[in-house]
Structure formats: C-alpha cells, structure tokens
Amino acid sequence: MIKMYYDDTCPICRTEAYHIKSDDIHITPIKYGLAELQKHGIDELTAMTYLCVLDDNNVMHKGIKAVRLLHQTADTKFNKLLHLPIIKPLSAIIYPLFAKYRYKIPKWLIIKLFGNIQKSMNAIMVFVNYHQKSD
C-alpha cells in the first residue's frame, strides 16, 4: 500500500484525492503526516507545494514521480498518458510550474477541469476522518 500526502487546503489536491480511489492507496492530509514526511527529508513547504507519496518500500516520491506512482497504483487512464514518450518528459517540466502556481488558477477553470470542489471536499473529509480513526 502506498501513502499519498496532499495539501487539503488546495481545491485541486482535494479533488485529486477524492477521485483517486484504490484500496492500495492511503490518503493523508499533510497536517496529519508531517512527522512522517520530515523523517524522509520533506519539509512542510515542499510537501504543501508538491505531491508526496510513500511507496510500500518506504521510499518517498515527490512531484511528478509521485503523481505517476499514484496513478499507476490506482490504474487510472491518466497513468497511460503520463508514460507516453512525449508526455513523460513534458510533464516533468510542466508539473513543477503547475504545482507552484496552482492557487492562481481561476476557480471556474478548476471546476471545469476537476469537477465540483465542494462535493469532493466533503467526500474526502469523510474518507480521511474514517481512516484517521482506523489507524
């Protein structure tokens, strides 16, 4: 099982966490996983900027590598796209910019691209609260 650490204050991140559904992925807001992230050399600012995923070998992945691992584990259609010969190197260039400036993306565009944020937020909070109690 891998563990995804995400910025639960980010509408895009919350929506992504909601849509990634797999029994092989444990989803944790950064505020609950900061100690674990710090054990792997990831500070709070880095974790709040880039997606971080801890694999089942206890190796921390950050940025686009974490995104690829997440989608590979969830076996999404996006996984195939992320590994295409042209997309793979382009995503390595685009992801850091997207991650850094995601708060500047207009809300209407986020909804258009990622769906209804409030519905996603409510569902993911129920999911996270359930998993926090079971840990």
N, C-alpha and C positions, 0 to 999 in steps of 0.2 A: 504494500500500500504506500502511495506517495502522499505527501502533505503539502497542500497549497496554502501559502500565506498571502493574504490580499489586503489591500487598503479598503476598509469598509466605509470610508468617508468618500470614496470615489464612485460615482454612479456607474461608470463603465466597468470598474472592477467588481462591483456588487452584481451587476448584470451577468458578467462573465462567470462569476462564482455560482450564480443561480443556474445558468444554462449548462455548466459542466456537471453532468450527472453520471457518477460511476461509483460503484461500491469500492473501487480501488483508489479513490481519492478522498482524503480527509481535508476538509476546508476549514481554515482557521484565520480569523482576523489577526492582523499584525499585533494589535494591542494585547492579544492573548498569547501570542507566540514569540514575543520579542526576546525573551531569555534564550529560547532555542535558537533563534536567528543569530543572536550575539555569540553563542557558542561556536557558530560556523563563520564568524567574522563579518556578519552582515549587520551594519548599524541601522538605526531607525530611519534615517533619511533615505538610505539606499533601499530599504525594504518598502518604504512608502512611495518610492519612485518606480521601482522595477519589481515585476512579479518574481517571487521566490518560491521554489519547490524543492522539498527534501525528498530524495528518492529512497527506495527501500534498502539501499546500501549505505544509507546515512551520508550521502553526498548532496550538498546544496547546489542547486542550479539557479541562475539569476538571469533575468532579461529574456531575450528571445529563446535561449536554450530551455528556460523554464516553461515558456509558452509551448514550445514544441513537445516537451516531455508531457505536459498536461494534456494536450490534445491527442498525443499518441496513446497515453494511458486511457483516456476516455473514448478512444477510437472514433473521433469525430470526422466529418467530411473535411473540415478545415485542416486536419492533420495531413491529408494527402496534398493539399495545396501548399502548405508550409514546407514540404520537402521537394517540391518541383525544382528542377535545376536553375531556373531563372528567379523564382520567388525566394528560394532559400537565402542566397546572398543579399538580395534586395531587402528582405525582412530584417536581416542583421543590421542594415543601415537605417531603415525606417523605424524600427521598434524603439530605439533609444530616444528618438525625436518625439514620437507619439507618446511615449511614457512620460517624458519630461513636460510636454505641453498639453496633456490631455484635459487639464482643467480649463483650458481656453477654448475648447470645442463647444459651440453653442448647444444648449440643452435640446433644442428641436432636432438638431442633427444627431445627437446621441440617441434620442428616442427613435428616430428614423432608422438608424443603423443597428441599434442594440435592443430596441423594444422598450416597453413601459418600465421605467426605472422603479417606480414606487411598488408595483406588483412584485418585481424581482427582489427589492429590498425586503419587503415583508416576508416573502417566502424564504429567503436566505437567512433572515434573522431567526425564524422558527427552526430552520435546519441547524444553524450554528448553536442555538440555545440547547437543542436536543443533544448535540454531540458534546457540548461542554459539560452537560450533566452526566453523560455516559463515560467520560474519561476518568 
